[in-house]
Amino acid sequence: MSFIHQTFSYFNYWLNEENEHSLHSPFIYELYKKVILDTNRKPLFPDIEKIREQFALSTNTIEVVDLGSGSNVSKNNQRKISDIATKGISKRKFSELYERLIRHFDYNIVVELGTSLGVNTLYLSKNKDSRVFTFEGDPSLAAIASAVFQGNEKTNTEVIEGNIDQTLPLFLNKYKKVDFALIDANHTYKATLAYFNLFLSHISDHTCLVFDDIHMNGEMEKAWNEIKSHYQVTVTIDLFQVGLVFFNPEIRKQDFILTF
């Protein structure tokens, strides 16, 4: 991750971010007030956060097989679980946001690229009507996450282990439509656009794709800008850490940079 690049990107985000007072689109205003900001927030999920805390306090180390763009935590294959829990998975406020999005739109088929320890997946699976398919390339992480799901009796969650470049196309051949997808795996320009193009044949008007680390480096920003300009994309929301993408043809094409 380029610190200089992120600093300039955040400064640009800060200069251009908007709040609810400047939003005129009814769809975006409601989404921002009721879901993204959620001023009437329901109780949090202490059961999930307790698991996050346990991982953060862990003294164990695992050997991982990195099929993506490399880790921001460690440059070798030995990684501390505590480092992954504190620096390598979605922060709580974003996990909560994903849970609210899924609940608000009543999404059924939910996909996550990059299971890691499974903490974020627990949020994705809070809606009991959803079926969550989470993809993880590393066997050690997949085993840890599977144990977490089993211990929490997550019958609506399935871990798909293996190289995502191979497992995702096979999955999409079976499940023709995806309602919600979080892309948090290989953070490179090529891989990000490849995932985006794969999902394009399996979206509906109400699908939401979420891309993590859109300002991580120049490659990811380039991918994000190309995704925003795609003709099928109607609305994008830049929250700096993540970008939300919608495809509803009834909404005029717009790009938003919102305070979060």
C-alpha positions in Angstrom: 0.0 0.0 0.0 1.4 3.4 -0.9 1.2 5.8 2.0 1.7 8.8 -0.2 -0.9 7.7 -2.7 -3.4 7.1 0.1 -2.7 10.5 1.6 -3.4 12.3 -1.6 -6.4 10.1 -2.3 -7.9 10.9 1.1 -7.3 14.6 0.7 -9.2 14.5 -2.6 -11.9 12.5 -1.0 -12.1 15.0 1.8 -12.4 17.9 -0.6 -15.2 16.3 -2.6 -17.3 14.4 0.0 -20.9 15.3 0.4 -23.5 14.8 3.2 -27.3 14.5 3.2 -27.9 18.2 2.7 -26.6 18.2 -0.8 -28.3 15.0 -2.0 -31.3 15.5 -4.4 -31.8 11.9 -5.6 -34.6 10.3 -3.5 -32.9 6.9 -3.9 -29.6 8.1 -2.6 -31.0 10.3 0.1 -33.0 7.4 1.6 -30.1 5.0 1.2 -27.7 7.4 2.8 -29.9 8.4 5.8 -31.5 5.0 6.5 -28.7 2.6 5.6 -25.3 4.1 5.3 -25.6 6.5 8.2 -28.4 4.7 10.0 -29.1 7.3 12.6 -31.7 5.0 14.1 -29.1 2.3 14.6 -30.2 -1.0 16.1 -28.1 -2.7 18.8 -24.8 -3.9 17.6 -23.7 -7.5 17.5 -21.6 -8.1 20.6 -21.4 -11.8 19.9 -19.5 -11.2 16.7 -17.3 -8.5 18.2 -16.3 -10.9 20.9 -15.0 -13.3 18.3 -13.1 -10.4 16.7 -11.6 -9.6 20.1 -10.6 -13.2 20.7 -8.7 -13.3 17.4 -7.1 -10.0 18.1 -5.7 -11.4 21.4 -4.6 -14.7 19.8 -0.9 -15.6 20.0 -1.1 -18.2 17.3 0.6 -18.0 13.9 -0.5 -19.6 10.7 1.1 -20.2 7.4 -0.9 -18.8 4.5 -0.9 -19.3 0.7 -1.3 -15.8 -0.8 -3.0 -16.0 -4.1 -3.7 -12.3 -4.3 -1.7 -9.1 -4.4 0.2 -9.7 -1.2 -0.4 -8.7 2.4 -0.3 -5.3 4.0 0.4 -7.1 7.3 3.3 -9.4 6.5 5.6 -10.0 3.5 6.2 -13.7 4.3 3.9 -16.7 4.6 3.9 -16.7 8.4 1.2 -14.4 9.8 -0.1 -13.7 13.3 -3.8 -14.2 13.7 -3.8 -11.1 15.8 -2.4 -9.1 12.9 -5.0 -10.4 10.5 -7.8 -9.6 13.0 -6.6 -6.1 13.6 -5.3 -5.0 10.2 -6.4 -7.5 7.6 -10.2 -7.7 7.8 -13.1 -5.3 7.4 -13.5 -2.9 10.3 -16.6 -3.1 12.4 -18.4 -0.1 10.9 -18.1 -1.5 7.4 -19.2 -5.0 8.5 -22.2 -3.3 10.1 -22.9 -1.4 6.8 -22.9 -4.6 4.8 -25.4 -6.2 7.2 -27.7 -3.1 6.9 -27.5 -3.2 3.1 -28.4 -6.8 3.0 -31.3 -6.3 5.5 -32.6 -3.2 3.8 -32.8 -4.6 0.3 -33.6 -8.1 1.6 -30.8 -9.7 -0.5 -30.9 -13.4 -0.9 -27.8 -14.6 -2.7 -24.8 -13.0 -1.0 -21.2 -13.6 -2.2 -18.0 -12.6 -0.4 -14.6 -12.9 -2.1 -12.0 -13.2 0.7 -13.3 -15.0 3.8 -10.2 -14.4 5.9 -11.1 -15.3 9.6 -14.9 -15.2 8.9 -15.7 -12.3 11.2 -17.1 -10.2 8.4 -19.0 -13.2 7.0 -20.9 -13.5 10.3 -22.3 -10.0 9.6 -23.2 -10.9 6.0 -25.2 -13.9 7.3 -27.2 -12.1 10.0 -30.2 -12.0 7.6 -31.5 -15.6 8.0 -33.2 -15.4 4.6 -29.9 -14.9 2.9 -27.6 -17.6 1.6 -24.0 -16.6 2.0 -21.2 -18.1 -0.2 -17.8 -17.0 0.9 -14.7 -17.7 -1.2 -11.2 -18.2 0.3 -8.1 -19.3 -1.4 -6.0 -20.1 1.6 -6.7 -23.5 3.3 -5.6 -22.3 6.8 -8.0 -19.3 6.8 -10.8 -21.4 5.3 -10.4 -23.9 8.1 -10.5 -21.3 10.8 -13.6 -19.6 9.2 -15.4 -22.9 8.8 -14.8 -23.6 12.5 -16.2 -20.2 13.4 -19.3 -20.8 11.3 -19.8 -24.2 12.8 -19.4 -22.9 16.3 -22.0 -20.2 15.6 -24.4 -22.7 13.9 -24.4 -20.8 10.6 -26.4 -23.1 8.4 -26.9 -20.4 5.8 -23.2 -20.0 5.1 -20.9 -22.0 2.8 -17.1 -21.7 2.5 -15.8 -22.3 -1.1 -12.1 -23.0 -0.8 -9.7 -22.7 -3.7 -8.3 -20.3 -6.2 -11.1 -17.8 -6.7 -10.2 -17.4 -10.4 -11.3 -21.0 -10.8 -14.0 -21.4 -8.1 -16.0 -18.2 -8.9 -16.8 -19.0 -12.5 -18.0 -22.5 -11.5 -20.2 -21.0 -8.8 -21.7 -18.4 -11.2 -22.6 -21.1 -13.7 -24.8 -22.6 -11.1 -26.3 -19.5 -9.4 -27.4 -17.3 -12.3 -28.2 -14.2 -10.3 -26.3 -12.6 -7.4 -27.9 -10.0 -5.2 -25.0 -8.7 -3.2 -21.2 -9.3 -3.6 -18.3 -8.0 -1.5 -15.1 -8.1 -3.6 -12.2 -8.1 -1.0 -9.7 -10.6 -2.5 -7.0 -9.9 -5.0 -6.4 -6.2 -4.9 -5.0 -5.6 -8.3 -6.4 -3.8 -11.4 -6.5 -7.0 -13.5 -8.2 -9.1 -10.9 -10.7 -6.5 -9.8 -11.9 -5.9 -13.3 -12.0 -9.6 -14.0 -14.3 -10.1 -10.9 -16.5 -7.2 -12.0 -16.9 -8.5 -15.5 -17.7 -12.0 -14.2 -20.5 -10.6 -12.0 -21.9 -8.5 -14.8 -23.6 -11.5 -16.4 -25.2 -12.4 -13.1 -26.7 -9.2 -11.8 -30.3 -7.9 -11.6 -31.6 -4.3 -11.4 -31.3 -4.4 -7.6 -27.8 -6.0 -7.3 -25.2 -4.2 -5.3 -21.5 -4.9 -5.8 -19.1 -3.6 -3.1 -15.4 -3.1 -3.8 -12.9 -2.9 -0.9 -9.8 -0.8 -0.9 -10.7 1.3 -3.9 -8.0 3.9 -3.1 -5.4 1.4 -1.9 -3.1 2.2 -4.8 -3.0 3.5 -8.4 -4.1 0.1 -9.7 -7.2 0.0 -7.6 -8.2 3.6 -8.3 -7.8 2.9 -12.0 -10.1 -0.2 -11.7 -12.6 1.8 -9.7 -12.7 4.6 -12.3 -13.3 2.1 -15.1 -16.1 0.4 -13.1 -17.8 3.8 -12.5 -17.7 4.6 -16.2 -19.2 1.2 -17.3 -22.5 1.7 -19.2 -24.4 -0.8 -17.0 -23.5 1.0 -13.8 -26.0 3.6 -12.8 -25.0 4.7 -9.3 -21.7 4.5 -7.5 -21.0 5.6 -3.9 -17.4 6.3 -2.8 -17.0 5.9 1.0 -13.2 6.0 0.5 -12.5 2.6 2.0 -15.1 0.9 -0.1 -17.2 1.7 -3.2 -20.8 0.7 -3.7 -22.1 0.0 -7.2 -25.7 -0.2 -8.3 -27.3 -1.1 -11.6 -31.0 0.1 -11.4 -31.7 1.4 -14.9 -34.5 3.6 -13.5 -32.0 5.8 -11.7 -30.1 8.5 -13.6 -26.4 7.7 -13.8 -24.6 9.5 -11.0 -21.4 9.1 -8.9 -21.3 10.2 -5.3 -18.6 10.8 -2.8 -20.2 10.6 0.7 -19.1 11.2 4.2 -18.9 8.0 6.3 
